[in-house]
Amino acid sequence: LTKHFEQYCKGATSLPPQEQKHCLEKFVASECFKLQLDQVRAQSLERLVINSFWSTTTNIG
């Protein structure tokens, strides 16, 4: 995660504490956003699979 942070904020470790904090907040926000996006993708994929499963089983019955 530190490596990710350093890629996100080039030279962050040599910045003044206040700048580091600001950068870290932006980084955390973007990481959280990515995680939420992944969860949403997973849920919609799950729903898609379930829906297609139900439509095939109801067609057979």
PyMOL Python script that loads the backbone (N, CA, C, O; Angstrom):
from pymol import cmd

cmd.read_pdbstr("""\
ATOM      1  N   LEU A   1       0.837  -1.199   0.000  1.00  0.00           N
ATOM      2  CA  LEU A   1       0.000   0.000   0.000  1.00  0.00           C
ATOM      3  C   LEU A   1       0.877   1.256   0.000  1.00  0.00           C
ATOM      4  O   LEU A   1       0.544   2.262  -0.627  1.00  0.00           O
ATOM      5  N   THR A   2       1.991   1.177   0.709  1.00  0.00           N
ATOM      6  CA  THR A   2       2.916   2.315   0.726  1.00  0.00           C
ATOM      7  C   THR A   2       3.437   2.587  -0.676  1.00  0.00           C
ATOM      8  O   THR A   2       3.574   3.738  -1.090  1.00  0.00           O
ATOM      9  N   LYS A   3       3.727   1.511  -1.402  1.00  0.00           N
ATOM     10  CA  LYS A   3       4.212   1.646  -2.776  1.00  0.00           C
ATOM     11  C   LYS A   3       3.148   2.316  -3.645  1.00  0.00           C
ATOM     12  O   LYS A   3       3.452   3.194  -4.453  1.00  0.00           O
ATOM     13  N   HIS A   4       1.907   1.891  -3.467  1.00  0.00           N
ATOM     14  CA  HIS A   4       0.781   2.502  -4.186  1.00  0.00           C
ATOM     15  C   HIS A   4       0.709   3.989  -3.884  1.00  0.00           C
ATOM     16  O   HIS A   4       0.525   4.814  -4.779  1.00  0.00           O
ATOM     17  N   PHE A   5       0.858   4.312  -2.613  1.00  0.00           N
ATOM     18  CA  PHE A   5       0.772   5.701  -2.170  1.00  0.00           C
ATOM     19  C   PHE A   5       1.882   6.533  -2.805  1.00  0.00           C
ATOM     20  O   PHE A   5       1.653   7.661  -3.242  1.00  0.00           O
ATOM     21  N   GLU A   6       3.087   5.964  -2.851  1.00  0.00           N
ATOM     22  CA  GLU A   6       4.217   6.682  -3.434  1.00  0.00           C
ATOM     23  C   GLU A   6       4.032   6.878  -4.933  1.00  0.00           C
ATOM     24  O   GLU A   6       4.478   7.884  -5.485  1.00  0.00           O
ATOM     25  N   GLN A   7       3.378   5.925  -5.597  1.00  0.00           N
ATOM     26  CA  GLN A   7       3.087   6.071  -7.021  1.00  0.00           C
ATOM     27  C   GLN A   7       2.012   7.135  -7.226  1.00  0.00           C
ATOM     28  O   GLN A   7       2.071   7.921  -8.172  1.00  0.00           O
ATOM     29  N   TYR A   8       1.046   7.146  -6.343  1.00  0.00           N
ATOM     30  CA  TYR A   8      -0.063   8.097  -6.434  1.00  0.00           C
ATOM     31  C   TYR A   8       0.419   9.520  -6.161  1.00  0.00           C
ATOM     32  O   TYR A   8       0.027  10.461  -6.851  1.00  0.00           O
ATOM     33  N   CYS A   9       1.272   9.666  -5.150  1.00  0.00           N
ATOM     34  CA  CYS A   9       1.820  10.978  -4.779  1.00  0.00           C
ATOM     35  C   CYS A   9       3.335  10.937  -4.903  1.00  0.00           C
ATOM     36  O   CYS A   9       4.034  10.586  -3.952  1.00  0.00           O
ATOM     37  N   LYS A  10       3.829  11.291  -6.056  1.00  0.00           N
ATOM     38  CA  LYS A  10       5.277  11.265  -6.294  1.00  0.00           C
ATOM     39  C   LYS A  10       6.001  12.149  -5.278  1.00  0.00           C
ATOM     40  O   LYS A  10       5.650  13.311  -5.076  1.00  0.00           O
ATOM     41  N   GLY A  11       7.025  11.564  -4.642  1.00  0.00           N
ATOM     42  CA  GLY A  11       7.817  12.303  -3.666  1.00  0.00           C
ATOM     43  C   GLY A  11       7.074  12.669  -2.397  1.00  0.00           C
ATOM     44  O   GLY A  11       7.442  13.619  -1.706  1.00  0.00           O
ATOM     45  N   ALA A  12       6.034  11.922  -2.092  1.00  0.00           N
ATOM     46  CA  ALA A  12       5.198  12.241  -0.927  1.00  0.00           C
ATOM     47  C   ALA A  12       5.977  12.154   0.382  1.00  0.00           C
ATOM     48  O   ALA A  12       5.738  12.926   1.310  1.00  0.00           O
ATOM     49  N   THR A  13       6.901  11.217   0.444  1.00  0.00           N
ATOM     50  CA  THR A  13       7.644  11.017   1.691  1.00  0.00           C
ATOM     51  C   THR A  13       8.543  12.205   2.017  1.00  0.00           C
ATOM     52  O   THR A  13       8.892  12.414   3.179  1.00  0.00           O
ATOM     53  N   SER A  14       8.919  12.985   1.006  1.00  0.00           N
ATOM     54  CA  SER A  14       9.780  14.148   1.260  1.00  0.00           C
ATOM     55  C   SER A  14       8.988  15.453   1.397  1.00  0.00           C
ATOM     56  O   SER A  14       9.569  16.525   1.569  1.00  0.00           O
ATOM     57  N   LEU A  15       7.664  15.351   1.320  1.00  0.00           N
ATOM     58  CA  LEU A  15       6.810  16.535   1.462  1.00  0.00           C
ATOM     59  C   LEU A  15       6.650  16.917   2.932  1.00  0.00           C
ATOM     60  O   LEU A  15       6.839  16.079   3.813  1.00  0.00           O
ATOM     61  N   PRO A  16       6.304  18.176   3.202  1.00  0.00           N
ATOM     62  CA  PRO A  16       5.998  18.574   4.585  1.00  0.00           C
ATOM     63  C   PRO A  16       4.781  17.811   5.114  1.00  0.00           C
ATOM     64  O   PRO A  16       3.907  17.438   4.330  1.00  0.00           O
ATOM     65  N   PRO A  17       4.706  17.572   6.426  1.00  0.00           N
ATOM     66  CA  PRO A  17       3.612  16.771   7.016  1.00  0.00           C
ATOM     67  C   PRO A  17       2.212  17.164   6.545  1.00  0.00           C
ATOM     68  O   PRO A  17       1.383  16.298   6.269  1.00  0.00           O
ATOM     69  N   GLN A  18       1.952  18.460   6.453  1.00  0.00           N
ATOM     70  CA  GLN A  18       0.627  18.924   6.046  1.00  0.00           C
ATOM     71  C   GLN A  18       0.302  18.474   4.620  1.00  0.00           C
ATOM     72  O   GLN A  18      -0.816  18.047   4.331  1.00  0.00           O
ATOM     73  N   GLU A  19       1.298  18.576   3.737  1.00  0.00           N
ATOM     74  CA  GLU A  19       1.124  18.151   2.345  1.00  0.00           C
ATOM     75  C   GLU A  19       0.928  16.639   2.274  1.00  0.00           C
ATOM     76  O   GLU A  19       0.096  16.144   1.513  1.00  0.00           O
ATOM     77  N   GLN A  20       1.704  15.915   3.073  1.00  0.00           N
ATOM     78  CA  GLN A  20       1.582  14.457   3.128  1.00  0.00           C
ATOM     79  C   GLN A  20       0.172  14.066   3.534  1.00  0.00           C
ATOM     80  O   GLN A  20      -0.434  13.179   2.931  1.00  0.00           O
ATOM     81  N   LYS A  21      -0.347  14.730   4.558  1.00  0.00           N
ATOM     82  CA  LYS A  21      -1.680  14.435   5.073  1.00  0.00           C
ATOM     83  C   LYS A  21      -2.727  14.667   3.986  1.00  0.00           C
ATOM     84  O   LYS A  21      -3.620  13.844   3.785  1.00  0.00           O
ATOM     85  N   HIS A  22      -2.609  15.776   3.301  1.00  0.00           N
ATOM     86  CA  HIS A  22      -3.550  16.121   2.233  1.00  0.00           C
ATOM     87  C   HIS A  22      -3.502  15.067   1.124  1.00  0.00           C
ATOM     88  O   HIS A  22      -4.535  14.619   0.627  1.00  0.00           O
ATOM     89  N   CYS A  23      -2.302  14.692   0.757  1.00  0.00           N
ATOM     90  CA  CYS A  23      -2.101  13.692  -0.290  1.00  0.00           C
ATOM     91  C   CYS A  23      -2.657  12.336   0.142  1.00  0.00           C
ATOM     92  O   CYS A  23      -3.285  11.626  -0.643  1.00  0.00           O
ATOM     93  N   LEU A  24      -2.413  11.998   1.398  1.00  0.00           N
ATOM     94  CA  LEU A  24      -2.883  10.729   1.942  1.00  0.00           C
ATOM     95  C   LEU A  24      -4.403  10.662   1.930  1.00  0.00           C
ATOM     96  O   LEU A  24      -4.984   9.625   1.610  1.00  0.00           O
ATOM     97  N   GLU A  25      -5.043  11.773   2.281  1.00  0.00           N
ATOM     98  CA  GLU A  25      -6.509  11.810   2.280  1.00  0.00           C
ATOM     99  C   GLU A  25      -7.060  11.574   0.881  1.00  0.00           C
ATOM    100  O   GLU A  25      -8.024  10.828   0.706  1.00  0.00           O
ATOM    101  N   LYS A  26      -6.453  12.206  -0.108  1.00  0.00           N
ATOM    102  CA  LYS A  26      -6.879  12.020  -1.497  1.00  0.00           C
ATOM    103  C   LYS A  26      -6.669  10.572  -1.932  1.00  0.00           C
ATOM    104  O   LYS A  26      -7.508   9.976  -2.606  1.00  0.00           O
ATOM    105  N   PHE A  27      -5.511  10.020  -1.522  1.00  0.00           N
ATOM    106  CA  PHE A  27      -5.172   8.647  -1.871  1.00  0.00           C
ATOM    107  C   PHE A  27      -6.176   7.662  -1.272  1.00  0.00           C
ATOM    108  O   PHE A  27      -6.681   6.776  -1.961  1.00  0.00           O
ATOM    109  N   VAL A  28      -6.454   7.834   0.018  1.00  0.00           N
ATOM    110  CA  VAL A  28      -7.399   6.958   0.718  1.00  0.00           C
ATOM    111  C   VAL A  28      -8.776   7.041   0.065  1.00  0.00           C
ATOM    112  O   VAL A  28      -9.442   6.024  -0.131  1.00  0.00           O
ATOM    113  N   ALA A  29      -9.193   8.255  -0.267  1.00  0.00           N
ATOM    114  CA  ALA A  29     -10.490   8.440  -0.916  1.00  0.00           C
ATOM    115  C   ALA A  29     -10.543   7.699  -2.246  1.00  0.00           C
ATOM    116  O   ALA A  29     -11.546   7.060  -2.561  1.00  0.00           O
ATOM    117  N   SER A  30      -9.479   7.780  -3.022  1.00  0.00           N
ATOM    118  CA  SER A  30      -9.474   7.109  -4.322  1.00  0.00           C
ATOM    119  C   SER A  30      -9.445   5.593  -4.164  1.00  0.00           C
ATOM    120  O   SER A  30     -10.086   4.873  -4.929  1.00  0.00           O
ATOM    121  N   GLU A  31      -8.696   5.104  -3.163  1.00  0.00           N
ATOM    122  CA  GLU A  31      -8.645   3.662  -2.915  1.00  0.00           C
ATOM    123  C   GLU A  31     -10.011   3.143  -2.464  1.00  0.00           C
ATOM    124  O   GLU A  31     -10.462   2.091  -2.918  1.00  0.00           O
ATOM    125  N   CYS A  32     -10.664   3.884  -1.571  1.00  0.00           N
ATOM    126  CA  CYS A  32     -11.989   3.488  -1.091  1.00  0.00           C
ATOM    127  C   CYS A  32     -12.977   3.468  -2.242  1.00  0.00           C
ATOM    128  O   CYS A  32     -13.825   2.581  -2.335  1.00  0.00           O
ATOM    129  N   PHE A  33     -12.859   4.451  -3.111  1.00  0.00           N
ATOM    130  CA  PHE A  33     -13.739   4.528  -4.267  1.00  0.00           C
ATOM    131  C   PHE A  33     -13.545   3.299  -5.150  1.00  0.00           C
ATOM    132  O   PHE A  33     -14.514   2.704  -5.621  1.00  0.00           O
ATOM    133  N   LYS A  34     -12.280   2.924  -5.372  1.00  0.00           N
ATOM    134  CA  LYS A  34     -11.986   1.742  -6.195  1.00  0.00           C
ATOM    135  C   LYS A  34     -12.584   0.490  -5.569  1.00  0.00           C
ATOM    136  O   LYS A  34     -13.164  -0.344  -6.264  1.00  0.00           O
ATOM    137  N   LEU A  35     -12.440   0.363  -4.248  1.00  0.00           N
ATOM    138  CA  LEU A  35     -12.984  -0.799  -3.548  1.00  0.00           C
ATOM    139  C   LEU A  35     -14.500  -0.865  -3.690  1.00  0.00           C
ATOM    140  O   LEU A  35     -15.063  -1.927  -3.953  1.00  0.00           O
ATOM    141  N   GLN A  36     -15.154   0.280  -3.512  1.00  0.00           N
ATOM    142  CA  GLN A  36     -16.607   0.316  -3.641  1.00  0.00           C
ATOM    143  C   GLN A  36     -17.022  -0.031  -5.060  1.00  0.00           C
ATOM    144  O   GLN A  36     -18.013  -0.732  -5.269  1.00  0.00           O
ATOM    145  N   LEU A  37     -16.272   0.455  -6.025  1.00  0.00           N
ATOM    146  CA  LEU A  37     -16.560   0.178  -7.422  1.00  0.00           C
ATOM    147  C   LEU A  37     -16.449  -1.321  -7.688  1.00  0.00           C
ATOM    148  O   LEU A  37     -17.294  -1.902  -8.369  1.00  0.00           O
ATOM    149  N   ASP A  38     -15.398  -1.943  -7.143  1.00  0.00           N
ATOM    150  CA  ASP A  38     -15.211  -3.385  -7.301  1.00  0.00           C
ATOM    151  C   ASP A  38     -16.365  -4.155  -6.685  1.00  0.00           C
ATOM    152  O   ASP A  38     -16.839  -5.134  -7.262  1.00  0.00           O
ATOM    153  N   GLN A  39     -16.822  -3.721  -5.514  1.00  0.00           N
ATOM    154  CA  GLN A  39     -17.938  -4.394  -4.849  1.00  0.00           C
ATOM    155  C   GLN A  39     -19.208  -4.276  -5.678  1.00  0.00           C
ATOM    156  O   GLN A  39     -19.960  -5.241  -5.822  1.00  0.00           O
ATOM    157  N   VAL A  40     -19.440  -3.093  -6.219  1.00  0.00           N
ATOM    158  CA  VAL A  40     -20.626  -2.872  -7.043  1.00  0.00           C
ATOM    159  C   VAL A  40     -20.568  -3.758  -8.279  1.00  0.00           C
ATOM    160  O   VAL A  40     -21.566  -4.365  -8.668  1.00  0.00           O
ATOM    161  N   ARG A  41     -19.392  -3.828  -8.892  1.00  0.00           N
ATOM    162  CA  ARG A  41     -19.214  -4.682 -10.075  1.00  0.00           C
ATOM    163  C   ARG A  41     -19.503  -6.135  -9.734  1.00  0.00           C
ATOM    164  O   ARG A  41     -20.204  -6.829 -10.471  1.00  0.00           O
ATOM    165  N   ALA A  42     -18.959  -6.589  -8.611  1.00  0.00           N
ATOM    166  CA  ALA A  42     -19.153  -7.974  -8.189  1.00  0.00           C
ATOM    167  C   ALA A  42     -20.628  -8.265  -7.945  1.00  0.00           C
ATOM    168  O   ALA A  42     -21.133  -9.313  -8.347  1.00  0.00           O
ATOM    169  N   GLN A  43     -21.318  -7.335  -7.286  1.00  0.00           N
ATOM    170  CA  GLN A  43     -22.736  -7.529  -6.993  1.00  0.00           C
ATOM    171  C   GLN A  43     -23.566  -7.559  -8.268  1.00  0.00           C
ATOM    172  O   GLN A  43     -24.462  -8.392  -8.403  1.00  0.00           O
ATOM    173  N   SER A  44     -23.279  -6.664  -9.201  1.00  0.00           N
ATOM    174  CA  SER A  44     -24.076  -6.635 -10.425  1.00  0.00           C
ATOM    175  C   SER A  44     -23.798  -7.873 -11.271  1.00  0.00           C
ATOM    176  O   SER A  44     -24.691  -8.375 -11.954  1.00  0.00           O
ATOM    177  N   LEU A  45     -22.563  -8.362 -11.225  1.00  0.00           N
ATOM    178  CA  LEU A  45     -22.220  -9.583 -11.947  1.00  0.00           C
ATOM    179  C   LEU A  45     -22.971 -10.762 -11.339  1.00  0.00           C
ATOM    180  O   LEU A  45     -23.500 -11.615 -12.051  1.00  0.00           O
ATOM    181  N   GLU A  46     -23.006 -10.792 -10.012  1.00  0.00           N
ATOM    182  CA  GLU A  46     -23.719 -11.832  -9.280  1.00  0.00           C
ATOM    183  C   GLU A  46     -25.198 -11.820  -9.660  1.00  0.00           C
ATOM    184  O   GLU A  46     -25.797 -12.866  -9.914  1.00  0.00           O
ATOM    185  N   ARG A  47     -25.769 -10.632  -9.693  1.00  0.00           N
ATOM    186  CA  ARG A  47     -27.175 -10.480 -10.043  1.00  0.00           C
ATOM    187  C   ARG A  47     -27.432 -10.963 -11.464  1.00  0.00           C
ATOM    188  O   ARG A  47     -28.439 -11.613 -11.743  1.00  0.00           O
ATOM    189  N   LEU A  48     -26.511 -10.635 -12.349  1.00  0.00           N
ATOM    190  CA  LEU A  48     -26.627 -11.026 -13.747  1.00  0.00           C
ATOM    191  C   LEU A  48     -26.637 -12.550 -13.870  1.00  0.00           C
ATOM    192  O   LEU A  48     -27.448 -13.122 -14.599  1.00  0.00           O
ATOM    193  N   VAL A  49     -25.732 -13.188 -13.151  1.00  0.00           N
ATOM    194  CA  VAL A  49     -25.639 -14.653 -13.172  1.00  0.00           C
ATOM    195  C   VAL A  49     -26.917 -15.273 -12.621  1.00  0.00           C
ATOM    196  O   VAL A  49     -27.461 -16.208 -13.209  1.00  0.00           O
ATOM    197  N   ILE A  50     -27.395 -14.756 -11.499  1.00  0.00           N
ATOM    198  CA  ILE A  50     -28.619 -15.272 -10.879  1.00  0.00           C
ATOM    199  C   ILE A  50     -29.813 -15.091 -11.812  1.00  0.00           C
ATOM    200  O   ILE A  50     -30.612 -16.011 -11.988  1.00  0.00           O
ATOM    201  N   ASN A  51     -29.932 -13.914 -12.406  1.00  0.00           N
ATOM    202  CA  ASN A  51     -31.040 -13.647 -13.322  1.00  0.00           C
ATOM    203  C   ASN A  51     -31.023 -14.574 -14.528  1.00  0.00           C
ATOM    204  O   ASN A  51     -32.064 -15.094 -14.929  1.00  0.00           O
ATOM    205  N   SER A  52     -29.854 -14.780 -15.103  1.00  0.00           N
ATOM    206  CA  SER A  52     -29.788 -15.655 -16.269  1.00  0.00           C
ATOM    207  C   SER A  52     -30.068 -17.103 -15.872  1.00  0.00           C
ATOM    208  O   SER A  52     -30.644 -17.865 -16.648  1.00  0.00           O
ATOM    209  N   PHE A  53     -29.657 -17.477 -14.662  1.00  0.00           N
ATOM    210  CA  PHE A  53     -29.940 -18.814 -14.164  1.00  0.00           C
ATOM    211  C   PHE A  53     -31.444 -19.012 -14.011  1.00  0.00           C
ATOM    212  O   PHE A  53     -31.985 -20.033 -14.436  1.00  0.00           O
ATOM    213  N   TRP A  54     -32.124 -18.027 -13.399  1.00  0.00           N
ATOM    214  CA  TRP A  54     -33.566 -18.126 -13.198  1.00  0.00           C
ATOM    215  C   TRP A  54     -34.321 -18.139 -14.518  1.00  0.00           C
ATOM    216  O   TRP A  54     -35.297 -18.875 -14.665  1.00  0.00           O
ATOM    217  N   SER A  55     -33.889 -17.346 -15.463  1.00  0.00           N
ATOM    218  CA  SER A  55     -34.603 -17.302 -16.740  1.00  0.00           C
ATOM    219  C   SER A  55     -34.458 -18.629 -17.484  1.00  0.00           C
ATOM    220  O   SER A  55     -35.394 -19.054 -18.161  1.00  0.00           O
ATOM    221  N   THR A  56     -33.310 -19.285 -17.374  1.00  0.00           N
ATOM    222  CA  THR A  56     -33.149 -20.579 -18.043  1.00  0.00           C
ATOM    223  C   THR A  56     -33.947 -21.668 -17.340  1.00  0.00           C
ATOM    224  O   THR A  56     -34.522 -22.532 -18.001  1.00  0.00           O
ATOM    225  N   THR A  57     -33.991 -21.642 -16.001  1.00  0.00           N
ATOM    226  CA  THR A  57     -34.738 -22.676 -15.282  1.00  0.00           C
ATOM    227  C   THR A  57     -36.243 -22.507 -15.467  1.00  0.00           C
ATOM    228  O   THR A  57     -36.964 -23.501 -15.551  1.00  0.00           O
ATOM    229  N   THR A  58     -36.728 -21.273 -15.532  1.00  0.00           N
ATOM    230  CA  THR A  58     -38.170 -21.068 -15.726  1.00  0.00           C
ATOM    231  C   THR A  58     -38.580 -21.429 -17.151  1.00  0.00           C
ATOM    232  O   THR A  58     -39.709 -21.861 -17.380  1.00  0.00           O
ATOM    233  N   ASN A  59     -37.681 -21.257 -18.097  1.00  0.00           N
ATOM    234  CA  ASN A  59     -37.979 -21.627 -19.481  1.00  0.00           C
ATOM    235  C   ASN A  59     -38.103 -23.136 -19.634  1.00  0.00           C
ATOM    236  O   ASN A  59     -38.924 -23.624 -20.410  1.00  0.00           O
ATOM    237  N   ILE A  60     -37.286 -23.868 -18.894  1.00  0.00           N
ATOM    238  CA  ILE A  60     -37.318 -25.331 -18.956  1.00  0.00           C
ATOM    239  C   ILE A  60     -38.615 -25.840 -18.323  1.00  0.00           C
ATOM    240  O   ILE A  60     -39.299 -26.690 -18.892  1.00  0.00           O
ATOM    241  N   GLY A  61     -38.945 -25.310 -17.136  1.00  0.00           N
ATOM    242  CA  GLY A  61     -40.130 -25.748 -16.389  1.00  0.00           C
ATOM    243  C   GLY A  61     -41.366 -25.284 -17.094  1.00  0.00           C
ATOM    244  O   GLY A  61     -42.476 -25.548 -16.631  1.00  0.00           O
TER     245      GLY A  61
END
""", "prot")
cmd.dss("prot")
cmd.show_as("cartoon", "prot")
cmd.util.cbc("prot")
cmd.orient("prot")
